[in-house]
Amino acid sequence: MNSGACRQGLLDPTRWFAITYAIATAVNLREELTTLLVMKAMFISSLDSGCRLLPTHSPLASKISTALLS
């Protein structure tokens, strides 16, 4: 490939838009996955706190969280 064709490919605005869009999508996906993991931890913590009132809270909380989040 000669330098003229390489320059033409680098200056193509559609290519830069596609690269920028791919990067933005990857960053957004990472943020969404992080949010889901935090929400899952908060949900399990809340479920465990709520189930402490019951006499058999440990098995019940683990069964419910496993059933809902698997």
N, C-alpha and C positions, 0 to 999 in steps of 0.2 A: 504494500500500500504506500503510495507516495504521500508527501507531506501536505499537498493540497487537499487530497481526499480526507486525510486525517483531520485537517483544520475545519473542513466543511462539516464533518461529523460532530466535532466539538462545538461548533457554533450553532448547531441546529437547536432552536428554542424548544421544539417538541421533545427532544431527548433530555434537555435540562429539566423540563417540566416533569417528565416521567421519573427521572432520578430524584428530584425534590419530593414528588408525590410518594414514591416508594419509601423514602426516608421518613417522611411525616407519618405514613401509615404504620411503619415499624415502631416508631416512638409511641404513637397512640395505642397500639396494641399492647406494648409493654406496660403502659400506664393502666390500661383497662385490666390486664391480668394482675397487676399489683393491687389494684382496688378490689378485685374479686377475692384475692387471698386475704387481704385485711378484713373484708366483710365476713369471710368464712370464719376467721379466728374470732371476730367479735360475736358472731352468731353462736359459735360453740361455747364461748365464755358466758354469754347471756343465758344460754340453755342450761349450762352447768349451774350457774347461780340460781336460776329458777327452780331447778330440780333438787337443790339442797334442802328444800322444805320437806321433801318426801323422805321416808325412812330408807328407801333403797335408791338413793340418788345416783350413785356411780354407775351401776349397770344400766339404769334407765337412760341416763344422759348419753352414755356411749352408744347404746342401741339406737336411740333416736337420731343422734348426729350421724351415725354410720348409715342409717336408712335414708336420711334426707340428702346427705352430701356425697354419697358414693356414685 
